[in-house]
Amino acid sequence: MKTIQPRKQHKMLYQAPLHIRYKHFSMPLSPSLKAEHGVNSIPVRTGDTVRIMRGDRKGMEGKVTRVDRQKYRIHVEGVTREKVDGSTTLIPIHPSKAMITSLNLDDKWRRESLKMPEAVKEEEKPTEKPEEKPTEEEKTTEAPKKVKKKRKPRKTTARKAKAKAKVKVGESDIG
């Protein structure tokens, strides 16, 4: 079900089940990975290497150590903050603010989902065809106009036929 009301969108986002939340973690792939796999984005997983594209930590790169589906955040190795007591803690990052630079392909299902079909690979190869320009004779002869087919009249149902008959009978009684 689609809705355009922001309060309902927000509610649907934060009440979404985990199998739908997984799809919300889709992140864009780096240009080299896009060319290699033929996919623009894929859900992030632990073990992927990402580059942060927005915020104070822009440009930092590291492995994803944790994916928090409850809070819609990922934790990247090396992206930390020092707390007042001296300890360090990982900074949570929203998946839309990062880009995947290398994939963790340990999972055979993920490898299979990234395989490009042969038809797609063939379509990407540019084929050089010279454009055929129409000759002057072809320009002068016009294409035949499309003829619209006449629609058959609708069949009236028995109920509609009775209603029409009553109207006709009623009119003749008056006059």
N, C-alpha and C positions, 0 to 999 in steps of 0.2 A: 504494500500500500504506500502510495506516494503522498506527501503532504508538503505544502510550501510554507506552513506556519513555523516560525523559528522555535517557539516553545515546544512544539511537537517534534521537530527535528532533533532538538537537544535531548528530549525525553527518549526518543527512539535510539539515539546514539548511545546513551548511557544505560539503557535497558536491553541493549542488543545481546543475544546469546553469543557464546564464545566462537562458534563456527562462522558467524557473521563478523565479529570483531576481528578475526584473522584477516579478512579481506580489507578491513580499514587500515591495516598495517602495510599496505602496498606502498612501496617507495620507488622513485624513478631509478633506472639503471644508468650507469655512466655511458657515454657515447660508444666506447669500445665494446662494452657488454651488449648494448643494443644491437650493434652491427653483428656481433657474434651469434646471439641467440634469437634475434628478430622479435624481441619483446620490449615494450617501453617501460613496464613496471612489474614488480613482483613483490609479494609479501615478504618482509624481512624476517630472518630467523637468527637464533643464537649461532655465532660463528661467522656470520657475514662481516665483511669489512665495509664500513661506511665512512663518508666524508660529510661533515656538518656544513650546511650551506647558508644558514641564517644564525643570527644572534652573536653573542660575545665570543663564542668558541668557533666562529666561522673559519673554515679551512682545516680544522683538526680532523685527523683520521684515526680510526682504531676499530678493533673488533667489537661486535655486539656481545656483551656479557650476559644481558638479561633483557627479556621482553615482558613488560608488565601489561597484560591485556586488561586488567581491571582499571588502571589509571591512564591507559592509552599512551604509554611512554616506553622508550628504550633506554638502556644504559650502555654507554660506550666505554671501553677500556681506555684509560688515560684521560678521560674527561672528568676531572674531580674538582672538589672544592675543599679547602681547609677550614675546618670548624674552629670555633673559639677555643675548645679544649685541646687543639693540636691534632686531632685525628682527621683523616680525609674521608670524604664520602662521594659516591658517584652522583653526577648530575643527571636527572632525568631529561630526556629530549623527546619532543613529539616527532613521530616518523615522517611527517610532511616537511620537516626542516632538514632532512638529510638525504643523501644519495648513495646507493650501493655501488661500491667500486670493485668488489670481488665477492663471489658467491661461495657459500659452503655447499658443495655438491656431494656430501657424504650420503645423503638420502637418495635411494634409487628412484623414488617416486618424483622427487624434485628434478632429478636429471631427465626423467622421461617427459615431464611436463614442459621442459625447456627445449626439447628437441624440435627443430623446425621441420615442418613437412616439406617434402620435395617440391610440391607445387608452389609454395611460397618462395623458395630459393630461386626457382626458375623465373618467377615474376619480377624479382628484384634486378635481374640482369637486363640492362637497357639494350634495346634492339634499335638500331639506326635504320629507319625507313624514310626514304625521301617522300615528301608529301606530293601527292598527285594533284596538279592543278587542273580544274575543268577547262576543256577547250571552249572556244567561242561558240561552237555549235551546241554544246551541252548547256552553255549559259542561256542561249536564246530559247531553247525548248524548256518550257515550264514543266514542273512535276505535276502529275494528275492530282486534282483535288480529291480529298477523301470524301466519300459519300456516306452520310449518316444513315444508319439503318432505322427504318420506322419501327416503332415499338408496337407490339400487339396490345390491343385494349385489354385491360384487366378483367379477369373473370369475376363477376359479382357472386357473392355467396347468396344462399337462399334467404338468409335473414335480411340482407340489404335489398334484395329483390322485393320482398314482402313490404318493407318500409317504403320503397318507391311506389309500389302499387297502392298503398294506403294514402299516400300524399295525393296521387292522381285522382283517386276516388273522392277524397275530401274536397278537392278543388271543384269537381263537377257538381257536387251537391250544393255548393254555395251559389254558383251562377245559374 
